[in-house]
Every structure is written in C-alpha cells, then in structure tokens.
C-alpha cells in the first residue's frame, strides 16, 4: 500500500463520514452547535485517526490510533442513537447508517488484529515510495 487511502477501513470510514455529513444537512438549526457539531467531529475523527496511525510507520502506533478511531465510531453511534431518539433520523436512514458503521467497525477490528500480529511477529513496515 502506498497511502492510507488504500486501507479498506479508511474507505468505509470515509463513506460513513460522507453519509453522516449529508444527514447533518437535514438537522434543525437549533442542533447546529450541539448534535450536528458533535456527530460531524466524531465521524471525521474516525478517518483522521486511521490516516494518522498509518503515517506513523510503526504497527503498534498505527494500532493505537485505530483503537482511537474505534472509540470515535462508538461516539458516532451514540450520536446516531440520539438523532433517532429525537426523531431527526427516520428508522430506514438510521438502519443504513448503522449498517455502514458496523461494517466499518468490523473491518477496522480486522485491521487492528492484523497490525497487532505484524507487531508481535516483527514484520517491518514497508516504507512509502
């Protein structure tokens, strides 16, 4: 891989971020600096942490940033639950966003496991070209 953009969990996180951003455009004005700001920040944090970890060039550090990204996925899910509870998010749209979030989570967990195995076995990180 040459860049973080090729990492599957980054690709899925990016799709989630874009979907969350699209949803946020439908939120009422009174949520501008509450729910909207929070969910945009948490969804952006997922891809930001995956990319930053990738740039560290060490499996252990990369895995740590990916665990932080996983925490941001949890926070994003909380905000989606809040949006549904407040009736800003229809059940169908909630289900679609949650499915994308869960797929991102699953792939991210696999990537973390891969990174941990590489670190344990002493596999060197390939330098970027």
Residue pairs with C-beta under 8 A, 6 or more apart in sequence:
1 7
1 126
2 128
2 129
3 54
3 128
4 10
4 50
4 51
4 54
4 55
5 11
7 50
7 54
7 111
8 107
8 111
9 50
9 66
9 69
9 104
9 107
9 108
9 110
9 111
10 47
10 50
10 51
10 54
12 100
12 103
12 104
12 107
12 108
13 46
13 47
13 50
13 69
13 73
13 104
13 108
14 47
15 100
15 104
16 43
16 46
16 76
16 97
16 100
16 101
16 104
17 43
17 44
17 46
17 47
19 96
19 97
19 100
20 39
20 40
20 43
20 76
20 80
20 97
21 40
21 43
23 83
23 89
23 93
23 97
24 36
24 39
24 40
26 88
27 35
27 36
27 83
27 88
28 88
31 88
35 79
35 82
35 83
35 86
35 88
38 75
38 79
39 76
39 79
39 80
39 83
42 72
42 75
42 76
42 79
43 72
43 76
45 68
45 69
45 72
45 75
46 69
46 72
46 73
46 76
46 104
47 69
48 69
49 65
49 66
49 68
49 69
49 72
50 65
50 66
50 69
50 108
52 65
53 61
53 62
53 63
53 64
53 65
53 66
53 68
53 69
54 62
54 65
56 62
56 65
57 125
57 127
58 119
58 125
59 115
59 116
59 118
59 119
59 123
59 125
60 115
60 119
62 115
63 112
63 115
63 116
63 119
66 108
66 111
66 112
66 115
67 112
69 108
70 105
70 108
70 109
70 112
73 101
73 104
73 105
73 108
76 101
77 98
77 101
80 89
80 94
80 97
80 98
80 101
83 89
83 94
84 91
84 94
89 97
117 123
118 125
